[in-house]
Amino acid sequence: MDFPKLKSIIEGLLFLSGEEGLSVKQMTEITEQPADIILDALNEMKRNCEEEHRGIQIIQIAGSYKLATLPDHAPYFERLAYSPSRSSLSQAALETLSIVAYRQPITRVEIEEIRGVKAERAIHTLTNKGLIEEVGRAEAIGRPILYGTTKAFLDYFGLANIKDLPEPSQFEADADSLEEETQMLFDKLDNKQLTFDDVN
C-alpha cells in the first residue's frame, strides 16, 4: 500500500472512531501494515495539520489517537453551540435521545445499529446540550463509552426519575419502535417548543 493512501485510510478511520479513537495496534490490524509505518503516517499527518493550519489536529490520549479541534478555536465552537438557529433538536438528535433514554446505558455502536445511520453528530449535540453524558465503559473490545441521560434531561421533561418515562409496549429494535419511542418524547413535551435555551 502506498503511503498517501495509508494516510487517507487512517484519517477516515480516526474520523469514524470519533471520541473513542484508535490505538496503533487497532490500526495495524485493520490496515495490515506494520506499527512503525502506522506511527510514521500519524506523525506526518500531525505535521501536515500544523503546517497547513488545518482546523483539526491528531492527538494521543491514553494510548489512542483521535481527531480533535484546536483549543484556539473554542470561542467559535461556543457560538455555534449557542446559536439561536441551533437551539432546537433535529429529528436525528431526538431519535438518538429516545434511544438513550429507553435503552441506557448504551454505546454509540448500539445506537447506530438501531438507527441504521451514524450517530456521532447527534451524540455530540446531545452531550453539548447536557442531555446525555458518559456513564461508564462497556465490557467489550476497546471499552466503548456508555451513554445515559442527565439530570438536565429529567428536569426538562419534568420527570422525577427515568422510570417515569412513558412505558413502551414490547417492541423489537426497528424503525416502527424507534418512531414510537420518539413520539413518546414528543408527547411528553406537552406541545412545548423544542428549545433548550434554559438547559445548561
Secondary structure, DSSP 8 states (H G I E B T S, - for coil): --HHHHHHHHHHHHHHHGGG-B-HHHHHHHHT--HHHHHHHHHHHHHHHHHTT-SEEEEEETTEEEEEE-GGGHHHHHHHHT-GGGSB--HHHHHHHHHHHHH-SEEHHHHHHHHSS--HHHHHHHHHTTSEEEEEE-SSTT--EEEEE-HHHHHHHT-SSGGGS----S--SSHHHHHHHHHHHHHHTTT---B-TT--
